[in-house]
Amino acid sequence: MQNTKAKTASVLVSAILAMAGAAQADVIPELAAKVPAKLREAGVLTVGSQQTFPPVEYRREGEAVPVGVSASLLAEIAERLDLKLEYRQAEYSALIPGLEAVRFDMASGGISDTEEREEKVDFVNYMMSGASILLRQEDGEKYKSIMDFCGDTISTMLGGRTIMTAVEAASADCEAAGKGVITAEQLPGAPDARMQLDLKRVNGYIGDFPALVYMISNMPDQYVIADGNYLLVKYVTSWAFPKESALTALFQETVQGMVEDGTYLAILSEWGMQGAALPEISINLPASKR
């Protein structure tokens, strides 16, 4: 069953790529000419990355080069700009300080654009993400949004204040409508919280959208995401660059071209992340401003 689904997905992605006029493009001279001279001479773009965030950017066991939707996008961008990629592993908390210390040219791996962070770095926003609701497959038609959980129970990881604020607001709306409140079970770790769904103690588990997509890809007959790509809390996944870097505008232009020729959606689809596609690639436009 899983092999059949994998083959079907592969065929669909191949079809999208075939339709994309510039998919898997060679160097685009007019873009490559805009690469800063020092970087163009070196020929190597250094990328700070945590490499532990599937399916966005991670390293498979025994492999040295990161894979994931971000890694695939970056590989395409590098090809169009006539550059090679060199990844430098860094903890998530060290990515922005690493940019400020000029340890790498850009930072990747699931960074969220926020107004506070924009004071230190600039962002190219390439994917919409957030917190979604994981369901048992048999409940896929029953729950479409958080409001379908009035009088019901969900689970989530302890400490997710943004998620709990959204759940509490929805619960208040349920109560105001004369329906039951939403009960949220918070557990110390994500695996424990998700286990409540498996044990049927709750009917939904709230977690990070990309992580849930990756989980479903490994267990396609067990789970679904509410309404396919419902986001309870939204944030924008981005690449970060030093302030005033010429790469910021160049990356935006390059990826926007990939949106227009179909390559962008094809790459997201390859990783099951088509539901996170943005209609337009932006600079410094966090979820708080959308």
C-alpha angles and dihedrals in degrees: 000000000000093000090051091052091047091052091048091051090048091052091049092050091048089052092051091048091050090054093048104093096208098028114147087009127191122231114318102214097203090055096041089054089062094059108113110265096242092051092043090054092049091046092205129104112203116214125195108213138166089214093202104093113095130225092013100055126337144134120248117223111279094012126109101199121072120241132193140096094299092046091051092049091048091050090054092046092049091051092052091048093045093242136129122227124236115186121208115193117230135160114260092249090053098053100087094039087050091055091049090051091049094240090140140007096243141000126233143163109097105323115168120222111234132171090240093053091048088071088070106029142011124244137213105206110216107160140027114228141151142137118327135182119251116210137186106260094246090059096053095110095042101060121046102154142000089274089068087067095068105136089009138100133247133177132219141163118283114254099034096129095169091053094046091049089056092046092049092050091050091047090053089052090050091052092047089053091054094254129122122278123256113254114212120200109202119198130184097247137033094239091054092047092049091047088066087065092051090049090050092237088125132022099219139032119205115213144138112305098228091047090051092049089052091048092051091049088060095042105029096163096051111052144029134185116244109268089353097277107013112159118203092183120022130210134161121244111218149169115242128221134180114271112276093011113156087219092072096068092036093055091047091052093045096049092043086058088052089052091053096047095044099247094111095057092042091056093046090049091052088062096040091250100116089117088066095056118132119218090221133021110236142186121231097349107136125186089261090067098043 
